[in-house]
Amino acid sequence: MSALRVYIADDEAPARERLKELLADIEAELPTRVVGEAANGLEALEQLPGMGGLEVARHLAGLPTGPAVVFVTAHDRHAVEAFELNALDYLVKPVRAARLAAALRKASAAGPPPAQQLAQAATQAREYLSVAERNRILLVPVRDIVYLRAGGDDDEPHWNVVLEGVPERLPVSRRQWSEVRALVKEG
């Protein structure tokens, strides 16, 4: 089995070192070769403005034979966007060796995603939202969402709405009231 070529991009040097250690730990079952590393999108894509992993993935989509992309991050909030860009996997830190090996086996088997598919995914409306729950990410279909409630007190609510099938009155902030009112008039 030839070694899987891996390029590591992470803004924290200790995180890059940890990934290299994990790759060494799984070397016997999955041979890999680190072909490069970068601290950010700027380094990863030579002279493009500083970008995060999602932006890098969009640019890689333009390559005729782009690489398979696996996201490793401490933040689960971008999981849906990553999957919309056809990332093969999305690992949340701290990453375990077995989980990394499974993601790399998937990448090795799948090969690079078609550039056209990645480009199309970047322009389509979201179909899912990601929700973090007990160190895992759940994908919730947007079509199944009845309402979302913000956790902060950004704006004191002055009005309430009642939705069919929802037992509680939902507060509407002054800032959003005009949009809710327009929706009621349309319906």
Secondary structure, DSSP 8 states (H G I E B T S, - for coil): ---EEEEEE-S-HHHHHHHHHHHHHTTTTS-EEEEEEESSHHHHTTSS----HHHHHHHHTTSTT----EEEES--TTHHHHHHTT-SEEEESS--HHHHHHHHHHHHHH-S--HHHHHHHHHS---EEEEEETTEEEEEEGGG------SS-SS-EEEEE--TT--S-EEEEHHHHHHHHHHHHH-
